[in-house]
Amino acid sequence: LRGTLVRTCGGLYLKGFKDIEQLAEQLFDLVVQGPDSPASRADVLLCTHPPYSCRLFMPFVERLGLPLLGFFGGTLEAHVPEEGIEA
């Protein structure tokens, strides 16, 4: 993710996530490997800033049924790519 700049919905350029669905799949594949994987030991998932990064955990929620708790101290649209915002 280093050096990945996205144009946000507010027109700014910030570090962000391009193709977050693909990144989420890569993270899922890494974390569920093996019988003693971190995913098999998790009871709940926690994500924080930027809120958009919580989408990285969606495969865990959808496939493993893990609850996802978000703790946000900033705006919800922070670091959301311009094309990732729906009206």
Backbone hydrogen bonds, N-H to C=O, Kabsch-Sander energy under -0.5 kcal/mol:
donor,donor_aa,acceptor,acceptor_aa,energy
4,T,1,L,-2.2
5,L,3,G,-0.9
6,V,14,L,-2.8
8,T,6,V,-0.7
8,T,12,L,-3.4
9,C,80,V,-1.0
11,G,8,T,-2.2
14,L,6,V,-2.1
14,L,12,L,-0.6
16,G,4,T,-2.1
17,F,79,H,-0.6
22,Q,19,D,-0.5
23,L,19,D,-1.8
24,A,20,I,-2.5
25,E,21,E,-1.9
26,Q,22,Q,-2.2
27,L,23,L,-2.5
28,F,24,A,-2.5
29,D,25,E,-2.5
30,L,26,Q,-1.9
31,V,27,L,-2.3
32,V,28,F,-1.8
37,S,34,G,-1.1
39,A,31,V,-1.6
41,R,37,S,-0.9
41,R,38,P,-0.7
42,A,38,P,-0.6
42,A,39,A,-0.7
45,L,67,P,-2.7
47,C,69,L,-2.3
52,Y,78,A,-0.7
53,S,50,P,-2.0
54,C,51,P,-1.9
55,R,52,Y,-1.6
56,L,53,S,-2.0
57,F,54,C,-1.9
58,M,55,R,-1.3
60,F,57,F,-0.8
61,V,57,F,-1.7
62,E,58,M,-3.0
63,R,59,P,-2.5
64,L,59,P,-0.5
64,L,60,F,-1.3
65,G,61,V,-0.9
66,L,60,F,-1.6
69,L,45,L,-2.9
71,F,47,C,-2.4
72,F,70,G,-0.5
78,A,75,T,-1.3
80,V,77,E,-1.9
82,E,7,R,-3.4
84,G,81,P,-2.2
85,I,82,E,-1.0
